[in-house]
């Protein structure tokens, strides 16, 4: 019974035709567009390019498919955006108030104070980084509670153990961080070299004590 069920499932999967060579080029492209949009629409998380490639032909250009879908969505209250290493349907920011009026919220509220926001920014640029390094960077103790808050929001997670004595944990940003801030990847963050040239960020100088310590508001931590 189980084996027969497995065979049927395999046979059903083998019937799926990504190439669609029997269709004229225009109809084939339209079907690829529909498939890609359907997969993105049905997903609760950003869909990686490799998954989208499974529903279209080997010679199909995913970027061009996405461009054509987005062109058709012009003037609609939603769009397909590239975030967290994948693609996702999202309503346009200009309709946030309308959605909030009906549902009470657009998404789970994230209220970071100044210290939390600066620590998160530093982790994003200098990851993987330890809590001790963060404390040295800011010239004050970065508490475990603050780290727990950022982890609770899902913005950071554990990275590889540091080679320093005691092998402390390091921290890195997550896909949730990218998704929340609308970033396709960390490369979409403000240009680090420009910030470093301006003397605003430099891990090496900060840890060496050569950079003026950032003044944080007193959170009573």
C-alpha positions as CSV (number, residue, x, y, z in Angstrom):
1,X,0.0,0.0,0.0
2,X,2.7,2.4,1.0
3,X,5.0,1.4,-1.9
4,X,2.1,1.9,-4.4
5,X,1.4,5.3,-2.9
6,X,5.1,6.2,-3.3
7,X,5.1,5.2,-6.9
8,X,2.0,7.2,-7.7
9,X,3.5,10.3,-6.1
10,X,6.7,9.9,-8.1
11,X,4.7,9.4,-11.3
12,X,2.7,12.5,-10.6
13,X,5.8,14.6,-10.0
14,X,7.4,13.3,-13.3
15,X,4.4,14.6,-15.3
16,X,5.3,18.2,-14.4
17,X,6.8,19.8,-17.5
18,X,9.1,22.8,-16.9
19,X,10.2,23.1,-20.5
20,X,6.8,23.4,-22.2
21,X,8.5,22.9,-25.6
22,X,5.1,22.0,-27.1
23,X,3.9,25.6,-26.7
24,X,4.7,28.6,-29.0
25,X,7.4,30.9,-27.5
26,X,4.9,33.6,-26.4
27,X,2.6,31.1,-24.6
28,X,5.5,29.4,-23.0
29,X,6.8,32.6,-21.6
30,X,3.4,33.5,-20.3
31,X,3.0,30.2,-18.6
32,X,6.5,30.6,-17.0
33,X,5.5,34.0,-15.7
34,X,2.3,32.6,-14.2
35,X,4.1,29.7,-12.6
36,X,6.7,32.0,-11.0
37,X,4.1,34.5,-9.8
38,X,2.0,31.7,-8.4
39,X,4.9,30.2,-6.4
40,X,5.8,33.5,-5.0
41,X,2.2,34.4,-4.2
42,X,1.6,31.1,-2.3
43,X,4.8,31.3,-0.2
44,X,4.9,32.8,3.2
45,X,8.7,33.4,3.0
46,X,10.9,34.8,0.2
47,X,11.3,32.2,-2.5
48,X,15.0,31.5,-3.5
49,X,15.9,31.8,-7.2
50,X,16.9,28.1,-7.2
51,X,13.3,27.1,-6.3
52,X,11.8,29.3,-9.0
53,X,14.1,27.7,-11.5
54,X,12.4,24.4,-10.9
55,X,9.2,25.5,-12.5
56,X,10.6,27.0,-15.7
57,X,12.7,25.8,-18.5
58,X,16.5,25.4,-18.3
59,X,17.0,28.4,-20.7
60,X,14.5,30.7,-18.9
61,X,16.0,33.9,-17.5
62,X,14.4,34.3,-14.0
63,X,15.4,38.0,-13.9
64,X,13.5,38.7,-17.1
65,X,10.5,36.8,-15.9
66,X,10.4,38.8,-12.7
67,X,10.9,42.1,-14.7
68,X,7.9,41.2,-16.9
69,X,5.7,40.3,-13.9
70,X,6.6,43.5,-12.1
71,X,5.9,45.5,-15.2
72,X,2.4,44.1,-15.3
73,X,2.0,44.9,-11.6
74,X,2.6,48.6,-12.1
75,X,-0.3,50.6,-10.7
76,X,-1.3,47.7,-8.5
77,X,-1.0,48.0,-4.7
78,X,1.5,45.2,-4.4
79,X,4.8,44.2,-6.1
80,X,7.4,41.5,-6.2
81,X,10.5,42.5,-4.3
82,X,13.8,40.8,-3.8
83,X,14.5,40.3,-0.1
84,X,16.6,37.9,2.1
85,X,18.0,36.0,-0.8
86,X,14.6,35.4,-2.5
87,X,11.5,37.0,-4.0
88,X,8.3,37.9,-2.2
89,X,4.9,39.6,-2.8
90,X,4.6,42.7,-0.7
91,X,2.1,45.5,-0.6
92,X,3.5,48.9,-1.5
93,X,4.4,51.2,1.4
94,X,2.0,53.9,0.3
95,X,-0.9,51.5,1.3
96,X,0.3,50.8,4.8
97,X,-2.2,53.2,6.4
98,X,-5.1,51.7,4.6
99,X,-4.1,48.2,5.7
100,X,-3.5,49.3,9.3
101,X,-6.9,50.9,9.4
102,X,-8.6,47.6,8.7
103,X,-6.2,45.0,10.3
104,X,-4.7,47.2,13.1
105,X,-1.2,46.5,12.0
106,X,0.8,45.9,8.8
107,X,3.3,43.6,10.5
108,X,4.6,42.8,14.0
109,X,5.9,46.1,15.4
110,X,9.6,46.3,16.1
111,X,10.6,49.1,18.4
112,X,14.4,49.3,18.8
113,X,15.9,52.0,21.0
114,X,19.0,53.9,19.9
115,X,21.4,51.5,21.6
116,X,19.8,48.4,20.1
117,X,19.7,49.9,16.6
118,X,23.4,50.9,16.8
119,X,24.4,47.4,18.1
120,X,22.4,45.8,15.4
121,X,24.0,48.0,12.7
122,X,27.5,47.1,14.1
123,X,26.8,43.4,14.0
124,X,25.5,43.7,10.4
125,X,28.7,45.4,9.3
126,X,31.3,43.5,11.4
127,X,29.8,40.0,11.6
128,X,30.8,37.6,13.0
129,X,31.5,39.6,16.2
130,X,31.5,38.7,19.8
131,X,29.7,40.5,22.7
132,X,33.1,41.4,24.1
133,X,34.1,43.0,20.8
134,X,30.9,44.9,20.8
135,X,31.5,46.2,24.3
136,X,35.0,47.3,23.3
137,X,33.6,49.0,20.2
138,X,31.1,51.0,22.1
139,X,33.2,51.6,25.2
140,X,30.6,50.2,27.6
141,X,29.2,46.8,28.5
142,X,26.8,45.4,25.9
143,X,24.5,43.3,28.1
144,X,23.2,39.8,27.4
145,X,19.7,41.2,27.8
146,X,20.3,43.5,24.8
147,X,21.6,40.6,22.7
148,X,18.6,38.6,23.8
149,X,16.3,41.3,22.6
150,X,17.8,41.4,19.2
151,X,17.7,37.6,19.0
152,X,14.0,37.7,20.2
153,X,13.2,39.9,17.2
154,X,14.9,37.3,15.1
155,X,17.4,39.8,13.7
156,X,20.6,38.1,14.9
157,X,21.7,34.5,15.6
158,X,24.8,32.6,16.6
159,X,27.8,32.6,14.3
160,X,30.9,30.5,14.5
161,X,32.8,30.3,17.7
162,X,35.6,32.9,18.0
163,X,39.2,31.6,17.9
164,X,39.8,33.8,21.0
165,X,40.5,32.1,24.4
166,X,37.3,30.5,25.7
167,X,35.9,30.3,22.2
168,X,33.1,32.8,22.8
169,X,30.0,32.9,20.6
170,X,29.9,35.3,17.7
171,X,26.7,36.9,16.4
172,X,25.5,37.4,12.8
173,X,22.4,38.8,11.2
174,X,19.7,36.6,9.9
175,X,17.4,36.3,6.9
176,X,14.7,37.9,9.1
177,X,16.9,41.0,9.4
178,X,17.2,41.2,5.6
179,X,13.5,40.7,5.1
180,X,12.4,43.2,7.7
181,X,14.6,46.0,6.4
182,X,13.9,45.2,2.7
183,X,17.4,44.0,1.8
184,X,18.1,41.4,-0.8
185,X,21.5,40.8,0.8
186,X,24.0,42.5,3.0
187,X,25.5,44.0,-0.1
188,X,22.4,46.3,-0.2
189,X,23.3,48.0,3.1
190,X,24.8,51.5,2.9
191,X,28.3,51.5,1.4
192,X,30.7,50.4,4.2
193,X,33.7,51.9,2.5
194,X,32.1,55.3,2.4
195,X,31.3,55.1,6.1
196,X,34.8,54.0,6.9
197,X,36.3,56.8,4.8
198,X,34.2,59.2,6.8
199,X,35.6,57.8,10.0
200,X,32.2,56.6,11.2
201,X,32.9,52.9,11.3
202,X,36.2,51.0,11.6
203,X,36.3,47.8,13.7
204,X,40.1,47.7,13.8
205,X,40.5,51.3,14.9
206,X,37.7,50.9,17.5
207,X,39.1,47.8,19.0
208,X,42.5,49.4,19.1
209,X,41.1,52.4,20.9
210,X,42.0,54.8,18.1
211,X,38.4,55.7,17.2
212,X,36.3,58.1,19.4
213,X,33.8,55.9,21.2
214,X,30.2,56.2,20.1
215,X,28.1,57.9,22.7
216,X,25.1,55.9,23.6
217,X,22.1,57.0,25.5
218,X,22.0,55.7,29.1
219,X,19.5,52.9,29.0
220,X,20.2,51.9,32.6
221,X,21.5,48.5,31.5
